[in-house]
Amino acid sequence: MTKEMVTEEVKNQDVEFIRLQFTDLLGNLKNMAITSSRLPKALDNSFMFDGYSISGFSAIERADMFLYPDPATFAIFPWRPQHGKVARLICDVHTRDGQPFSDDPRFILKKAIEKAKEKGFSLMVEPECEFFLFHTDENGLPTTLSHEQAGYLDLGPLDLGENARRDIVLTLEEMGFDVIASHHELAPAQHEVDFAAAEALEAADNIMTFKMVVRTIAKRHGLHATFMPKPKTGESGSGMHLKLTLMKDGKMHLKMRMTKRAYLRLDITLSVVS
């Protein structure tokens, strides 16, 4: 997608509302919402926000920051109204002098990708994302309660989150994801969705989009989605599994499976390809 293509798609698809999204240093998705009439200004990198109020962006001299939308990340939200649609653009964060902000997580990843590229390497990432679907209380606030007792690969009626997980997968596919599989995990109310490998930056954007979709669709089913690694004592926790493939000259150079577990434990398995 180019800027021109985004503009044309917004017009043709009757998009009325656009969310300019970025990630703070703690991994939280943030956004600024605009109407389609303001899209030219957004694509001209002219939307400013107060970085002083964002976690990790707190230096006072960096207060005024600008959003630089990446046209390749344009996507329409399938769960929003189909008349006057809502779309998003993922943005890079720049300082007032037009330089990339050094603590922008997307820029940090881009620097690592560029260093690898200079040595002839590229990185493919295949995520396996785990999460819990819990009930909410009478006020709609999150709990860690669930009525189900399903376990690994169980199905309905034991798996009470089956319908929500199905809608999550269908929504992801509408947004262009190549979903490999989904299933119930070990603990009651725990689920996993796996999607196809992509280059590192696209994979990182996909993970942030995935978390947004899971939380949104769960809410529509009256559930609360959490990616906490260990929400309940005595039950299996969720891992963040990444299958990493380091490529060089179009060939597989190194395979690695990385798992971020509860209590900040990191398990890494390496397979060197000769």
Secondary structure, DSSP 8 states (H G I E B T S, - for coil): --HHHHHHHHHHTTEEEEEEEEE-TTS-EEEEEEEGGGHHHHHTT-EEEEGGGSTT---GGG-EEEEEE-GGG-EE-TTS-SSSEEEEEEEEEEETTS-B-TT-HHHHHHHHHHHHHHTTEEEEEEEEEEEEEEEB-TTS-B-S--S----TT--TTT-TTHHHHHHHHHHHHHTT--EEEEEE-SSTTEEEEEE--EEHHHHHHHHHHHHHHHHHHHHHTTEEEE--S--STTS----EEEEEEEEETTEEEEEEEEEE-GGG-EEEEEEE--
